[in-house]
Amino acid sequence: MSKILEKIIEKKHFAFLHDQDLSWQEAVRLSTLPLVEDGSVSRDYYKQIVECIEKHGPYVVLEHNIAMPHTTEKPISSLLSLP
């Protein structure tokens, strides 16, 4: 497994949102909660992801119903979760 995926799993920085009727924006918000809860990102991080997806398209989609929401569009000083 890749080192980055190992860190995501180790730090529990993931969320399973299946069987929920959500907008993609709400799914992005909920997916950031594990990182917000441990202080890795600010509560508004999801807004930056949404803005970036709106600008660049659905680059976070790995395959149908699987995504890895993230952004590097704007620097976030509190983003400490990944090297």
NULO-452994 format. One record per residue (C-alpha): residue number from 0; x, y, z. Coordinates in steps of 0.05 Angstrom, whole numbers. Example, Ala and Ser with C-alpha at 12.3 -4.5 7.8 and 13.67 -1.06 7.14 Angstrom:
BEGIN
+-----+--------+--------+--------+
! pos !      u !      v !      w !
+-----+--------+--------+--------+
!   0 !    246 !    -90 !    156 !
!   1 !    273 !    -21 !    143 !
+-----+--------+--------+--------+
END
This chain:
BEGIN
+-----+--------+--------+--------+
! pos !      u !      v !      w !
+-----+--------+--------+--------+
!   0 !      0 !      0 !      0 !
!   1 !     25 !     70 !    -14 !
!   2 !     53 !    110 !     44 !
!   3 !      1 !    164 !     36 !
!   4 !    -56 !    113 !     40 !
!   5 !    -23 !     82 !    101 !
!   6 !    -22 !    150 !    136 !
!   7 !    -95 !    163 !    118 !
!   8 !   -116 !     97 !    148 !
!   9 !    -70 !    102 !    208 !
!  10 !    -96 !    172 !    226 !
!  11 !   -168 !    152 !    210 !
!  12 !   -173 !    209 !    160 !
!  13 !   -229 !    178 !    119 !
!  14 !   -304 !    173 !    120 !
!  15 !   -353 !    124 !     89 !
!  16 !   -415 !    161 !     67 !
!  17 !   -453 !    107 !     29 !
!  18 !   -528 !     98 !     35 !
!  19 !   -538 !    172 !     47 !
!  20 !   -575 !    220 !      1 !
!  21 !   -525 !    278 !      1 !
!  22 !   -505 !    333 !    -47 !
!  23 !   -433 !    327 !    -68 !
!  24 !   -418 !    390 !    -29 !
!  25 !   -446 !    360 !     35 !
!  26 !   -407 !    296 !     22 !
!  27 !   -343 !    337 !     17 !
!  28 !   -360 !    373 !     82 !
!  29 !   -373 !    308 !    119 !
!  30 !   -310 !    276 !     90 !
!  31 !   -267 !    330 !    123 !
!  32 !   -297 !    320 !    193 !
!  33 !   -244 !    269 !    216 !
!  34 !   -189 !    319 !    198 !
!  35 !   -227 !    376 !    231 !
!  36 !   -239 !    336 !    294 !
!  37 !   -165 !    321 !    304 !
!  38 !   -143 !    392 !    287 !
!  39 !   -109 !    375 !    221 !
!  40 !   -150 !    425 !    182 !
!  41 !   -195 !    484 !    196 !
!  42 !   -271 !    476 !    197 !
!  43 !   -274 !    516 !    131 !
!  44 !   -226 !    471 !     93 !
!  45 !   -284 !    437 !     57 !
!  46 !   -304 !    505 !     27 !
!  47 !   -237 !    509 !     -7 !
!  48 !   -245 !    439 !    -34 !
!  49 !   -315 !    456 !    -61 !
!  50 !   -287 !    520 !    -94 !
!  51 !   -231 !    480 !   -126 !
!  52 !   -278 !    427 !   -153 !
!  53 !   -323 !    480 !   -181 !
!  54 !   -263 !    512 !   -215 !
!  55 !   -227 !    449 !   -240 !
!  56 !   -281 !    396 !   -245 !
!  57 !   -287 !    330 !   -206 !
!  58 !   -212 !    315 !   -202 !
!  59 !   -223 !    283 !   -133 !
!  60 !   -263 !    224 !   -162 !
!  61 !   -221 !    160 !   -164 !
!  62 !   -278 !    117 !   -190 !
!  63 !   -354 !    114 !   -185 !
!  64 !   -374 !    131 !   -113 !
!  65 !   -301 !    136 !    -90 !
!  66 !   -268 !    203 !    -81 !
!  67 !   -209 !    234 !    -44 !
!  68 !   -229 !    306 !    -33 !
!  69 !   -170 !    353 !    -26 !
!  70 !   -143 !    419 !    -50 !
!  71 !    -77 !    453 !    -57 !
!  72 !   -108 !    516 !    -87 !
!  73 !    -98 !    559 !    -25 !
!  74 !    -47 !    548 !     30 !
!  75 !    -76 !    525 !     96 !
!  76 !    -30 !    535 !    154 !
!  77 !    -68 !    485 !    197 !
!  78 !    -64 !    428 !    146 !
!  79 !    -16 !    381 !    182 !
!  80 !    -45 !    313 !    166 !
!  81 !      0 !    293 !    107 !
!  82 !     74 !    303 !     97 !
+-----+--------+--------+--------+
END
